[in-house]
Amino acid sequence: MKQPANFLSYIFHPLFVPIYGLLILMYTSSTPESFLIKDSLFHIDPSIKHILLFLFGIFGVIAPGVSLLLFRYNNTITSLDLEIREERRMPIFMMAVYMAILYGFLLYQVPQGAIPPAVVGIALGAAIGIALTGLLNNYFKISLHMIGMGMLSGAVYSYYLFQVVFPTWVLPLIFMISGIVAMSRLALKAHTYPELISGFLLGFAAQAISVYFYLS
């Protein structure tokens, strides 16, 4: 049981989840209720899709990943899994900073109208969710994996609220996978039920509200 749980924990590591979300929304067919291309991630130009994947890969995966390795090399953290709550402060802060930079770049540096508003909302939701995680970490440990799965669920949920046509199987599948990831974290004794549930709800709320704000 431990090996499958570890495998799932790596596959659905919180650093990778934003990329999964973008891939789902950009490559599964949907039609926005506004019928405007800017409100659809599926219909945007392929070159824009590649740019977005590149940006989220840099700020959401590579930069935080390199930072974690440097923290481990400097003994700021004892494990890349961030099992000790007190050691999470600096890595979470850095992740929030990277997401804030990405949000600012999408909002101000990219030509107006080039980036769909949903993507800007996803970046903002990630920054807010991670920042709130850092604040809550001062009081109790919260599941970063479930923060990630909650963000994935919240972003897809709010996005689909503004689509007249979308694959109805996607969101139930994400909820099911979230439950499996939660069970894997329990099997590894990495978290308790409250830590898992609070993580999912926080991530869901941060993304759902941000994406809804940008699409409404």
N, C-alpha and C positions, 0 to 999 in steps of 0.2 A: 504493500500500500504506500510505503514511503517513497519509492522510486517514481510511481505515476504522479504522486502529489508534488514532488520536486519538479518533475517535467512540466506539469501544468503551471506551477509557480513561475518557471522560467519563460514559458511560452507567452503567458499573460502577465509578464512583468509590467508594472505601471509605466515604464519608459516606452514600451512598445504600443500601448493601447491607443494613444492618439493617432498613430499611423494606421492601425486597424480601422479606427473610426472613419478616417478620410477615405481609405480604400473602399469601405462599405458604401459610403454616401456618394463617392465619385463614380463608382463602377457598377452600381445596381440602379436600374432604370427607375426614374421618378419624374413626375410632372408637377411643377408648382402651381398653386391656385392662382397666382398672379400671371402665369404664362410668360414671365420675364426670365430671360436666360440668367440674369444676375442672381435670381433666387433658386437656381438649380445647380447643384454640383455635378450632376450627371451630364448636363448639356454644355458645360463650359469647354473652352478650347483645350485640347490635350496638352499643349505646351504649358498652360496655366496649371493644370493638374500636376505636371512634373515639377514645376516650380514650388508648388505648395508642399508636395511630398519631400522635396529637397529641404525647404525651410523647416518643416516640422521634424525632419530627420536630424538636421543640424542642432536646432534649439531644444528639441524634445528628447533626442536619443544620444547623439554623439557628445554634445557639450556636457550634459549631466553625467553621462557614462564616464567621460574622461575625468570629470571632477571627482566622482566617486573613487576612481582608481588612484587619483592623487591624494585624496583623503586617507585611503587605505595605506598608501605608501608612506605618508607622513604620520601614520598611527593616530590620526584624528578619529577614525572609526576602526573597530576591531574586526568587522565583517561587512562585506558588500551587501548582505541581507538586511543591514541596519536593525538588528534584533534588539539592541539596547536603546531605550527611549531617549536617554540623554544624548546619545551620539547622533540622533536624527536631526538635531536643530540646524546645524550648518548645511548638510546636504539638502534638506527641505527648503531652506532659505535660498540656496543657489538655484534650485529647480524653479522656485517662484520667480526669481530674478530673470532666468532665461525665458520663461513664458511671458513675463511682462515685457521683455525686450522684443520678443516675437510679436506680441500684440501691438506694441508701439510701431514696429516696422510695418505691419500689415495696415495699420490705421493711417499712418502719416507718410511713409516713405514710398509706398506703392502708388502708381497713378490712380486717381479716383475712379472707381467703378471697375477696376481690373480684377479685384478679389471679391467673390461672393460674400455678402454680409454674414452668412452662416459661419464661414470660416473665421471671420474676425470674432464672432461670438464664441466659437470654440476656443480660440486662443485666450480670450478674456476669461472664460469660465475656468480654463486650466489654471491661469494665474491666480484667480480668486480662490479656487478650491484648494490649491497647494498652500497658499498663504494662510487660509483658515486652518488647514491641517497643522501648519507650523505653530499657530497659536494654541490649538487644542493639545498639541504634543507636550506643552508645558504642564498639562494637568493629567493626561492619561494617554496611553498608547493607542493608536488608531491604525487600522489596517490600510497600508498604502496600496495593496493589491485591490482591495474593495473600493478605495477611492477611485482608482483607475477604472474599474468595471462600472462603478456608479456614473462616472463621467461619460463613459461610452454609452451607457443606457440613456442618460439624460440628454445628451447631444442628439442621438438618433430619435428619441421620443419627441423633443421639441421641433426638430427639423421636419419630421413626418406630419406634425400638426398643420404645416403649411403646404403640404403636398396633396394633390387630389388623386394622384396615382402613385403607388409605392408598393414594394414587395411586403406583403403582410406577415411573412414568415421571419423577417429579419429581427424584429424586436423581441418576439418570444424566444428566438434562438439565443439572443444576447442575454436575456434574463436567465435562461437555462444554463448557459455557460457561466454566468456570474455565480449561480448557485453551486456549480461544480467547483469553481475556483475557491469559493468560500469553504466548501467541504474539504478541499485539499489543504487549506491553511489550518483548518481544525485538526486534520489528520497529522499534520506536522507539529501540532501544539504551538503554533506561532502566534495564535490569537484566540480570544474568547468570543462568544456570541455578540456581546455588546460592542466590542471593538470592530467586528466585521460589519454589523448592522449600521453602526454609526458612520463607518467609513463609506459604505455604499450610499446611504442617504445624503451625506454631505457632498459626495461627488456628483450624485444625480441632481441635487438641487442647484449646485454651482453651474453646471452645464445647461440644465433645462432653462433656468432663468436667463442666463446670458444669451443663449441662442434665441430664445423667444423674444428677448428685448431687441435683438438685431434684425429679426425677421418680421416683427410686428409694426 
